[in-house]
Amino acid sequence: MGVLTNKVERDELKPGDHIYTYRAVFAYSHHGVFVGGCKVVHFKPEHSLISPTLASSSSSSSSSVSEVNDSSEAPCPTFPDCGYKQPKSGVVLSCLDCFLKKGSLYRFEYGVSSSIFLTRFRGGTCTTAPSDPLQTVIHRAMHLLQNGFGNYDVFQNNCEDFALYCKTGLLILDKNGVGRSGQASSILGAPLAALLSSPLTLLIPNPVGVATVTAGMYCMSRYATDIGVRNDVIKVPVEDLALNLGFKTLKRNRKAFGTSISR
């Protein structure tokens, strides 16, 4: 495991792995759960998705077409079910190629020690929380593909939050605080560390010393929000997730979609 990321090859993946890739020249990472068969279940803002049904419909309204055309994603030429999702849901099934978008492949680490966690300066790469059995992870991901994961929120309910829940089943009780995402914690932790360390500039005239203290505070702020050490998390069965998140499950009047993915 590297200091910054954990790059892996495709043949090293196992169904149930939490994977991610970087977007916009490493500006942020996109996360999902590998479910086998070259398929990934992941969570995106609903407006950026093209459902195969919607894309092939000729009766869409002009507003719907405009919304679909906002996405730069073209239909997958390899897998017909790539891009499958339920209406009004941000949880989507994609092939690995479409998920990566020519980016590199990384595997999120679970059950790391506190010392290892603190050395990973960039958030969104690991957690001290252990992973549940891989079959449980796949079950959660496929259930959420059919039932949704609520509304997408950059800080409280994003793609990393989705993958973390699939892997651990942990849900944060405080709905007004930061979510499970390590990326969100990093974004919020950096300004906080700078703010807390600013008075120390009067006591530590050496810029290197101030930078060291700021970096330390940044790492500790990330560690304090990690789901493996927080005391405001509970284990929630995926079947009860809609009730705990406060969103309605998707209507059941839909075509059946197989939840078993071949390894």
C-alpha positions in Angstrom: 0.0 0.0 0.0 1.5 3.3 -1.1 1.5 6.6 0.9 -0.9 8.4 -1.4 -3.0 5.7 -3.2 -3.3 2.0 -3.8 -3.2 1.4 -7.5 -4.1 -2.2 -8.6 -4.5 -4.2 -11.8 -7.8 -5.4 -13.0 -6.9 -9.1 -12.5 -6.3 -8.3 -8.8 -9.9 -7.2 -8.2 -12.4 -9.4 -6.2 -16.2 -8.9 -6.3 -17.1 -6.7 -3.4 -14.0 -4.5 -3.6 -14.4 -0.7 -3.1 -12.6 0.9 -6.1 -12.0 4.4 -7.2 -10.4 6.4 -10.0 -9.3 10.0 -10.3 -11.1 12.6 -12.4 -10.1 16.1 -13.7 -6.3 15.6 -13.4 -6.5 14.2 -9.8 -8.8 17.0 -8.6 -11.2 14.4 -7.1 -11.9 10.7 -7.1 -15.0 8.7 -8.1 -15.9 5.6 -6.1 -17.9 2.5 -6.6 -18.2 -1.2 -5.7 -16.9 -3.8 -8.1 -19.6 -6.6 -8.2 -17.8 -9.0 -10.7 -18.4 -9.6 -14.4 -16.5 -6.4 -15.2 -19.4 -4.4 -13.6 -19.3 -1.6 -11.0 -22.2 -0.2 -9.0 -21.7 3.5 -8.2 -23.6 6.6 -7.2 -23.7 9.9 -9.2 -25.8 13.0 -9.3 -29.1 12.0 -10.9 -29.0 14.8 -13.5 -25.7 13.6 -15.0 -27.0 10.1 -15.8 -28.5 8.7 -19.0 -30.8 5.8 -18.5 -30.9 3.4 -21.4 -34.7 3.6 -21.4 -34.6 7.4 -21.5 -31.9 7.6 -24.1 -33.9 5.3 -26.5 -37.2 7.0 -25.9 -38.5 9.1 -28.7 -41.3 10.7 -26.6 -39.1 12.6 -24.2 -40.0 16.2 -23.5 -37.6 19.0 -24.6 -36.7 19.6 -20.9 -35.8 15.9 -20.5 -33.7 15.9 -23.6 -31.9 19.0 -22.5 -31.1 17.3 -19.2 -29.8 14.2 -20.9 -27.7 16.1 -23.3 -25.9 17.8 -20.3 -24.0 14.5 -19.9 -21.0 13.7 -22.1 -21.4 10.0 -21.6 -22.1 8.0 -24.8 -23.8 4.6 -24.8 -21.5 1.7 -24.0 -20.6 -0.2 -27.2 -19.7 -3.4 -25.3 -22.3 -4.1 -22.6 -26.0 -3.5 -23.3 -26.8 -3.2 -19.6 -24.1 -0.7 -18.9 -25.7 2.5 -17.6 -28.7 0.6 -16.1 -30.4 2.5 -13.3 -33.9 3.0 -11.8 -35.8 6.2 -12.7 -35.0 9.1 -10.3 -32.0 7.2 -8.8 -28.4 8.1 -8.9 -27.2 4.5 -8.3 -26.0 3.1 -11.7 -24.5 -0.1 -13.0 -21.6 0.5 -15.3 -18.9 -1.6 -17.0 -15.4 -1.1 -15.6 -14.2 0.7 -18.7 -17.0 3.3 -18.5 -16.5 3.7 -14.8 -12.7 4.4 -15.2 -13.1 6.6 -18.3 -9.5 5.7 -19.2 -8.3 6.5 -15.7 -6.2 4.3 -13.5 -7.7 1.8 -11.1 -7.3 2.0 -7.3 -8.6 -0.1 -4.4 -9.8 1.5 -1.2 -8.3 0.0 1.9 -10.2 -1.1 5.0 -9.1 -2.0 8.5 -5.9 0.0 8.3 -4.1 1.0 11.5 -4.2 4.5 12.9 -0.6 5.1 12.0 -1.1 4.0 8.4 -4.3 6.2 8.1 -2.4 9.3 9.3 0.4 8.7 6.7 -2.2 8.8 3.9 -2.2 12.5 3.5 -4.9 12.5 0.9 -8.4 11.6 2.0 -10.6 9.1 0.3 -8.1 6.2 0.1 -8.6 4.2 3.3 -10.4 3.8 6.6 -9.8 2.2 9.9 -13.2 0.5 9.8 -13.2 -3.2 8.8 -15.1 -4.4 5.7 -18.0 -6.8 6.0 -17.9 -10.1 4.1 -17.8 -9.5 0.3 -21.1 -11.2 -0.4 -22.8 -8.8 2.1 -21.1 -5.9 0.3 -22.4 -7.1 -3.1 -25.9 -7.7 -1.7 -26.0 -4.1 -0.4 -24.8 -2.6 -3.7 -27.4 -4.6 -5.8 -30.2 -3.8 -3.4 -29.4 -0.1 -3.6 -29.2 -0.3 -7.4 -32.9 -1.3 -7.3 -34.0 1.0 -4.4 -31.7 4.1 -4.6 -29.5 5.8 -2.1 -31.3 9.1 -1.6 -30.3 12.5 -2.9 -26.7 13.1 -3.9 -24.8 15.6 -1.7 -21.2 16.4 -2.2 -20.4 16.7 1.5 -23.0 14.3 3.1 -24.0 11.7 0.6 -21.6 11.2 -2.3 -20.1 8.3 -4.2 -17.6 7.5 -1.5 -20.3 7.5 1.1 -22.2 5.0 -1.0 -19.2 2.7 -1.3 -18.4 3.0 2.4 -21.9 2.1 3.4 -21.9 -0.9 1.0 -18.6 -2.1 2.6 -19.5 -1.5 6.3 -23.2 -0.9 6.7 -22.4 2.1 8.9 -24.7 5.1 8.9 -23.9 8.4 10.7 -26.6 9.6 13.2 -25.8 13.3 12.9 -27.4 14.2 9.6 -26.1 17.8 9.9 -22.5 16.9 10.2 -19.9 15.7 7.7 -20.7 12.4 6.0 -18.5 9.2 5.8 -16.5 10.5 2.9 -12.7 11.0 3.4 -12.6 13.4 0.5 -15.2 15.6 2.2 -13.3 15.5 5.4 -10.2 16.5 3.6 -11.9 19.5 2.0 -13.3 20.6 5.3 -10.3 19.7 7.4 -7.7 21.8 5.5 -9.3 25.2 6.2 -10.0 24.1 9.8 -6.3 23.1 10.3 -5.2 26.4 8.9 -7.5 28.3 11.1 -6.5 26.5 14.3 -2.8 26.7 13.6 -2.9 30.4 12.6 -2.4 31.7 16.2 0.7 29.5 16.4 2.5 31.7 13.9 3.1 34.1 16.8 4.7 31.3 18.9 6.5 29.4 16.0 8.3 32.0 13.9 9.8 29.2 11.7 7.6 28.6 8.6 8.5 25.0 8.5 7.4 24.5 12.1 4.0 26.2 11.3 3.6 24.0 8.2 4.3 20.9 10.3 1.8 21.8 12.9 -0.9 22.6 10.3 -0.3 19.3 8.5 -0.6 17.5 11.8 -3.9 19.2 12.6 -5.2 18.4 9.1 -4.4 14.7 9.5 -6.0 14.6 13.0 -9.1 16.4 11.8 -9.5 13.7 9.0 -8.8 10.9 11.5 -11.5 12.3 13.9 -14.1 12.0 11.2 -13.2 8.5 10.0 -16.1 6.1 10.4 -13.8 3.6 12.1 -13.3 5.9 15.1 -16.5 8.0 15.2 -19.0 7.3 18.0 -22.0 8.6 16.1 -22.4 5.7 13.7 -24.8 2.8 13.8 -25.1 -0.4 11.7 -28.2 -0.3 9.5 -29.5 -3.2 7.4 -29.7 -2.2 3.8 -33.4 -3.0 3.8 -34.0 -0.3 6.5 -31.7 2.3 4.9 -34.5 4.3 3.2 -36.2 4.8 6.6 -33.0 5.9 8.3 -32.0 8.3 5.4 -35.5 9.7 5.1 -36.1 8.9 1.5 -38.8 6.8 -0.2 -37.9 3.5 -1.9 -38.4 3.4 -5.6 -41.7 2.1 -6.9 -41.8 -1.6 -7.6 -43.7 -1.4 -10.9 -40.6 -2.0 -12.9 -39.0 -4.8 -15.0 -37.1 -7.4 -13.0 -33.4 -7.0 -13.1 -31.1 -9.8 -12.1 -29.1 -9.2 -8.9 -26.7 -12.0 -9.4 -23.5 -11.0 -11.1 -21.1 -13.7 -12.3 -17.6 -13.6 -10.9 
